[in-house]
Amino acid sequence: MISSVRGTVLAISGTHAVIEVGGVGLAVQVTPRHGLTLRVGSEATVRTALIVREDDLSLYGFAEADELAVFDHLRSVTGVGPKSAMGVLAVLTPSEIARAVTLEDDAVFRKVSGIGPKTAKLIVVSLAGKLVVTHSSESVVKAAPSVSESVLVALVGLGWNERAAMQAVDDAIAEASETERDVVPALLRRALANLGGSA
């Protein structure tokens, strides 16, 4: 089991990063938010989950231990594979996931691409009592890189609520080119287009 990797970031494209460890470039799948914190040429430490299948070995990487723990819990739910689990973590923080489970609010999971009503309900039922809402994890996980944070602050200042603004930023990051992700005005334009102009 590969539980973490540390090395130089060789490449980063959206949700795919390549990290050199001992002369070997390891492909790691990350969330869009995590991807924004990685810089080519810089050293990174990533907590990982190795998913072994008959014809594939895949590494999924996380910035924080609580994200990895939630990822493992999500994968234990029937119908939720690693890609769907990453999809949930791309939209919701561990604290938001824990809060939704505690409140039995499956609606938030139905908003995630690839998660249907039955699977959303299963997530809430299966994870009941397994996740704890903590202020510390929330503050750590919500720490955002400067560009996306600036766009988020701008959108909230323009009148959108934080949840809608964060979703718009995440969508904009997923759609943007590598150059646009580093430019506040470009990312802001995409986020505003996703919001459709209705506060």
Legacy VTK file of the C-alpha trace (Angstrom):
# vtk DataFile Version 3.0
C-alpha trace
ASCII
DATASET POLYDATA
POINTS 199 float
0.000 0.000 0.000
1.325 3.452 -0.946
-0.011 5.776 1.762
1.869 8.925 0.734
4.345 10.243 -1.813
6.792 13.130 -1.620
8.711 14.501 -4.531
8.993 17.094 -7.274
5.895 17.943 -9.282
6.791 17.226 -12.921
3.417 18.105 -14.434
-0.069 19.202 -13.405
-3.108 19.321 -15.659
-6.470 19.819 -13.983
-6.995 16.740 -11.833
-3.896 14.848 -12.989
-0.460 15.376 -11.431
2.853 13.640 -12.041
5.177 13.541 -9.025
8.749 12.252 -9.294
9.713 9.909 -6.465
13.139 8.269 -6.589
13.490 8.922 -10.301
10.036 7.512 -11.108
7.157 9.760 -12.208
3.964 8.693 -10.433
0.603 9.708 -11.931
-1.720 10.899 -9.157
-5.350 11.931 -9.509
-6.314 14.922 -7.355
-9.318 17.230 -6.919
-9.379 20.512 -8.896
-8.902 22.480 -5.650
-5.860 20.406 -4.686
-4.448 20.652 -8.202
-4.389 24.438 -7.931
-2.041 24.241 -4.942
0.572 22.194 -6.826
3.306 23.919 -8.813
5.578 22.337 -11.415
9.140 22.196 -10.071
8.071 22.449 -6.432
8.185 19.631 -3.896
4.862 18.226 -2.758
3.749 15.734 -0.135
0.513 13.985 -1.045
-1.437 11.472 1.027
-2.507 8.687 -1.288
-4.813 5.734 -1.769
-3.672 3.008 -4.169
-6.593 1.392 -5.974
-5.661 -2.013 -7.404
-7.768 -3.554 -10.139
-7.173 -6.504 -12.425
-5.888 -4.333 -15.269
-5.065 -1.073 -13.524
-3.163 0.537 -10.648
-4.358 4.043 -9.790
-3.110 6.531 -7.205
-5.540 9.081 -5.755
-3.933 11.962 -3.861
-5.109 14.299 -1.108
-3.785 17.401 0.616
-5.162 16.470 4.050
-5.637 13.265 6.039
-9.345 13.927 6.593
-9.931 14.048 2.817
-8.273 10.633 2.443
-10.357 9.236 5.324
-13.602 10.498 3.772
-12.514 9.108 0.380
-12.089 5.652 1.954
-15.480 5.909 3.686
-17.191 6.943 0.450
-15.665 3.985 -1.417
-17.164 1.634 1.169
-20.649 2.667 0.014
-22.263 0.358 -2.552
-22.253 2.020 -5.965
-19.523 4.556 -5.140
-16.215 3.908 -6.887
-13.011 5.939 -6.569
-13.969 8.322 -9.396
-17.359 9.063 -7.842
-15.725 9.514 -4.426
-13.305 12.036 -5.960
-16.278 13.742 -7.605
-17.902 14.216 -4.199
-14.677 15.628 -2.724
-14.318 17.976 -5.705
-17.654 19.553 -4.795
-17.818 19.206 -0.994
-15.275 19.508 1.815
-15.032 16.707 4.410
-16.857 18.926 6.920
-19.690 19.591 4.459
-19.959 15.866 3.745
-20.055 15.058 7.468
-22.662 17.755 8.068
-24.865 16.474 5.225
-24.669 12.919 6.581
-25.446 14.096 10.125
-28.472 16.087 8.895
-29.535 13.212 6.599
-29.415 15.651 3.689
-28.892 13.492 0.603
-29.782 16.386 -1.746
-26.225 17.751 -1.657
-24.862 14.447 -2.985
-27.381 14.361 -5.843
-25.735 17.525 -7.178
-22.520 15.590 -7.809
-22.117 14.291 -11.356
-22.515 10.512 -11.420
-24.364 10.288 -8.081
-28.026 9.365 -8.492
-30.859 9.583 -5.904
-30.442 5.979 -4.704
-26.673 6.280 -4.303
-27.058 9.643 -2.539
-29.433 8.062 -0.038
-27.062 5.119 0.420
-24.190 7.499 1.211
-26.198 9.122 3.999
-27.384 5.799 5.437
-24.034 3.984 5.124
-21.902 6.774 6.616
-24.235 7.645 9.490
-22.196 7.781 12.695
-18.879 7.354 10.860
-18.108 11.009 10.152
-17.657 13.804 12.668
-18.087 17.507 11.972
-15.040 19.357 13.340
-14.155 23.020 13.076
-10.459 22.198 12.735
-10.885 20.046 9.640
-13.181 22.625 8.114
-10.648 25.405 8.542
-7.819 23.287 7.116
-9.709 21.906 4.125
-11.233 25.220 3.136
-7.822 26.872 2.906
-7.694 27.836 -0.762
-4.940 28.971 -3.107
-4.766 32.701 -3.780
-6.326 32.782 -7.265
-9.422 30.714 -6.502
-9.769 32.404 -3.101
-9.699 35.835 -4.758
-12.373 34.765 -7.253
-14.504 33.331 -4.443
-14.231 36.537 -2.408
-15.150 38.582 -5.499
-18.253 36.492 -6.204
-19.448 36.678 -2.594
-18.859 40.435 -2.699
-21.053 40.616 -5.803
-23.941 39.037 -3.933
-23.759 35.274 -4.481
-23.839 32.960 -1.466
-20.618 31.145 -0.626
-21.838 27.653 -1.580
-22.986 28.752 -5.064
-19.824 30.801 -5.527
-17.559 27.916 -4.521
-19.354 25.573 -6.930
-18.964 28.129 -9.730
-15.234 28.468 -8.971
-14.771 24.674 -8.955
-16.582 24.412 -12.288
-14.526 27.256 -13.725
-11.300 25.557 -12.624
-12.383 22.312 -14.293
-13.167 24.117 -17.567
-10.276 26.591 -17.629
-6.971 26.175 -19.417
-3.765 25.912 -17.364
-3.015 29.584 -18.096
-6.492 30.776 -17.096
-6.273 29.001 -13.734
-3.468 31.362 -12.709
-5.253 34.566 -13.730
-7.972 35.995 -11.473
-9.912 37.945 -14.175
-10.001 34.953 -16.541
-11.192 32.554 -13.834
-13.695 35.136 -12.575
-15.198 35.525 -16.063
-15.726 31.756 -16.315
-17.240 31.581 -12.825
-19.625 34.447 -13.623
-20.658 32.695 -16.827
-21.414 29.536 -14.813
-23.546 31.511 -12.391
-25.533 32.947 -15.284
-25.756 36.413 -13.796
-28.525 35.673 -11.266
-27.574 36.460 -7.677
LINES 1 200
199 0 1 2 3 4 5 6 7 8 9 10 11 12 13 14 15 16 17 18 19 20 21 22 23 24 25 26 27 28 29 30 31 32 33 34 35 36 37 38 39 40 41 42 43 44 45 46 47 48 49 50 51 52 53 54 55 56 57 58 59 60 61 62 63 64 65 66 67 68 69 70 71 72 73 74 75 76 77 78 79 80 81 82 83 84 85 86 87 88 89 90 91 92 93 94 95 96 97 98 99 100 101 102 103 104 105 106 107 108 109 110 111 112 113 114 115 116 117 118 119 120 121 122 123 124 125 126 127 128 129 130 131 132 133 134 135 136 137 138 139 140 141 142 143 144 145 146 147 148 149 150 151 152 153 154 155 156 157 158 159 160 161 162 163 164 165 166 167 168 169 170 171 172 173 174 175 176 177 178 179 180 181 182 183 184 185 186 187 188 189 190 191 192 193 194 195 196 197 198
